[in-house]
Amino acid sequence: MDDRDITNPSEVTAEEPGGLEQSMQKLADIIARMEKGGMELEKTFALYKEGLAKLAQCKEAIDRVEKELEILEEGGDDDGNAE
């Protein structure tokens, strides 16, 4: 396991194994577990922090794709240069 603090969204990258779809599924699983309830407060809080980290990861991945799409629509490469 690495030394990143998954509770700190700035240390979570969009390049996690499994891609955006897996991250979104993990986030949905976390939400479902929290909605089900019946957990101790500490476990609920840990899941909340994990969910925030996954949400940040998903947002970063989506933002990156949106930026790439904008570049493609403008007719440039991923360095912002026209082809």
N, C-alpha and C positions, 0 to 999 in steps of 0.2 A: 504494500500500500504506500502511496506517496505522502508527502508532508503538507499538502495543500490544506488550507482551512476551508472546508466546503460550506461553512456558514458565512464566509465572506465572499459575496458575489464577484468581487474584483479578482478573486483567485480561481474562478471557474471559467473554463474556456469552452468555446463552441466545438472544439475538436475532440470531444470525449468519444470513446469507442461506442459504436452503435448509432451515432448520428442523432439528428433532431427527432426523428420518429420515436426512437427508444427513450429519449429524454422526456418527450411529451407523454409517453405511456407511463413512465415512472412517476411523473408529476400527477397524472390522473390516478394512479394507484395510491399515492400519498394522500390525495384529497379524499378518495373513497375511504381509506382507513381512518382519517380524521373525522369524516362525517359519520362513520359508524359509531364512534365514541367508545366508551368503556375502558379507555386507557388511563394510566396514571398521568398526572400533569407533566412530569418530566419527560415521558415518552412522547406525549402530544407536542410538547415544546420542541423536542429534538426533531420530530417529523416536520413541524412548521419550519424550522431552520433549514432542513433538507429541501423542503418544498421551495423556499425562497431561492436557494442556490440553483435548483433545477430550473425555476422560472427565469432566473438571470441567464442561465446557460441557453435556454430556448430563445430568449429575446436576443441574445448576442448572435446566435446562429441565423435567426430571421433577419436581423439587421444586416448581417454580412451578405446574405443572399439578395436582399433588396438593393444593397449598394452595387453588387455585381450586375443585377438586372438593369439598374440605371446606367451603368457603364456600357453594357451591351446595347441598350436602346440609343445611346448617344453615338454608337459606332466606334467606341474605343476599346482598347484591351484593358486588362486588369490593373495596368499602371496608369490608366487615364489617358493614354496616348491614342490618337486616331490611327486606324489601320489603313 
